[in-house]
Each structure stands twice: as C-alpha cells, then as structure tokens.
Amino acid sequence: MSKMSLIRSLLKCVVLVGFLLSAVQFLRYWMANKQYVFTKEDVAKLAKQYAGQDHDQAFSKVVVELRRKYPGHILPDEDLQWVFVNAGGWMGSMCLLHASLTEYWSAGTWMVEYGRGFIPSTLTFALADTIFSTQDFLTLFYTGRVYLKGMILEASTFLTEAGLL
C-alpha cells in the first residue's frame, strides 16, 4: 500500500468518525431541547378517566378526546388499524394513534402506553420477535405502514405550523 493511499484511508476514517460524532452530538442536543406534543400528566389523566369502561367505547372516547386536544397529531379513522405486536415474548394487539421520532402513543384493549426518547432505537426490540420468531411479515408491513403514516402526519403538521405548507 502506498503512502498516499494510506493517507487517503486515514483521512476517510477521520471524516467518518467526525461525522458520526457530530450526528451523535446533534441528536443529544435535539433530545435535550425537544418540545413534546403530549404531557405525561394529560396521558395519565385520560387513561384514568376511561379506565374500567367498555373497551370499544373507551377507545373511541380516547381517540375523540385526543383529536380535540391535539389536532393534527392523531391519525384519521381511515388510517387506524389494529395490528399484532410481539415484543420480549409478549403478544398483544395495538392501534397506533400517533407516531413521531421521539414520542409514541398506542392504545389497546387493556392499556394506554406513552413513551419518550429516540423511538427508532426501540424498534429493534419491538420488532425482533416479529422478524425472528413469528416471522409474521404481513404484520410487520402493517406496523411499518401505519407508523409511516403517523410520521407523515407529524411532518405535515409541523410544516403547516411553521408556515411552510
């Protein structure tokens, strides 16, 4: 290997490491300064308000209430779809109402779940059983499709609120 190609390889590695470090620092800054759509308190209050009611009616009321409180952040009825979830040996079903890179909200027949953080980093755990155990690729497709629709809705709402659409 010539001296010039060694220098090029070293320079490429330095640029790659610099890019990766910059990306990590950007993500850390973004996460530290992120303003979330929902508050933990609102989600807990809503869950308690409808707990113990008929599941179908409670779910419908939760969806209506969320759309009223957070317009543009809850998927429309035509995009709501119940899909199976396999994660960590647990199996259930979910209907995704909201999707973002840093928050998630899903409601099923027995629980309301709200989380914060960099959500794409959790997808490996959330989808591992579906990919490697059940190999239910149709459910994987449905889950990905509804998550993508939620992300598009969030991007559209963000751009509209910023005056860009």
N, C-alpha and C positions, 0 to 999 in steps of 0.2 A: 504494500500500500504506500503510495507516495505521500510526501509531506503535505501537499496541497489537498488531497482527498481526506486526509486525517483532520486537517483544519476545518474543512467543509463539514465533515461529520460532527465534529465537536461543536461547531457553530450552530448546526441544526439542532443538536441536543440542548444547547443553551437557550435557543429561541423557543423550543418546545417547552422546556421547564419554565421559562419566563412566562409564556402564555398560560400554562396550567396554573402557576402561582397567581397570576393576575386574575384568572377566572375564579379561583377559589376566594381570593380577597373580595372580588366584586360580589360573589354570592353571599359571603359573610356580611358585607356592608348592606346589601339589599335586604337580607333577612333581618338584620338588626334594626333597620329603619322602615320596614314594611308596615303599611296600614292595612289591617284586615277588614273584610266586609262584615263579618259576624263578630259578636262578643260571646264569650263562654257563658256569661250570665243569661243572655237572651235565649241561647240554645237550651240551657238547663231549665229556664222558666217555661219555655214552650213544651219541652218534654214532660215536665211535671204537670202542666195544665191538661194534657190529653192522656196521661198515663191511666191505665185501667179501663179505658173506654174500648168499644168495639174497634178492632184493629183497622178495618177498612175505613170506618168513619173518622177515626183519629188521624189516619194517614192523610185523608182528604182535607181535613181541617188544618193539619200542619202545613200542607202544601199551599193552601189558600192564605194562611197567615204569613208564611214566608214570602210569598209573592207580593203581598200587601206591604210588608215591612222592607223588603229588599227587591224592588222592581228591577228587572233586567239581570238578576243573578240566579234565578231558579228556572230550570228547563221548562219549556211549554209542555202541555199534556201529550202532544203527539210524539215527543221525544222521550217520555217516561217509559221505562221498560224494566221489568223485574228480571234479574239475571242471577244465576247461582254463583256463590262465592266459596272457594276452598282456600283456606289460609291457616297454616300451622296445625293441620289436622282437623280443623273446624269446618263445617259446611253449613251454609245458610243461603239466604237469598237477599238481594238488595235492590233498591230502586234509587239510582243516583239522581239527586236533585240539583247539585251544584258541583262544579269542578273548577279547580284552579291549580296553580303550581305550588301554592303554599297553604291552602285550606282544603278540607274536604268535609262533606256533609252527606250522610246517607241515612236513610230511614228504612227499617224493615218492619216486620210484624211485631217484634219484641224489643227493639232497641232503637235509640237515636244515637248516632255517633257523629262527633265533630272533632276534627284534629287540625293541628297547626304544625308547620315545619315545611321542609322541602319535600313535598308529596312524591315526586317522581322517584326519590330514593327509596321509598317504601314499596314500590311496585314489584321489586324482585321477590320480596316476602309474600306480598298479596297474591301474586300470580304463579308462584313456584309450584304449588300443588296442582293448579290447573294445567300447567305445562308438563310437569314431570310425573305426576301421579295419575290424575284422572284423564289427562290428555283430551280434555273437552275443548277443542279448538273453536267450536261454534260459540260457546260461552265466552271464550277469550276474545273472539271477534266482537260479540255484542258488548262486552265490557269496554273494550277499546273504542268502539264506535260511540257509545253514549258518553264516555269520558271526553273524547274529541269534540263532540257536540257541545258539551259543557264548557270546554276550553274556548271554543269559537264564540259562544255566547258571552263569556267573560271578556274576551278580547274586543268584541263588538261593543259591549257596554263601556269598557274602558276608553275606547277610541271615541265613542259618542260623547261621554262625559268630558273628555279632553277637547272636544270641539273639532276633532279630525274627521268625523263622519257626518 
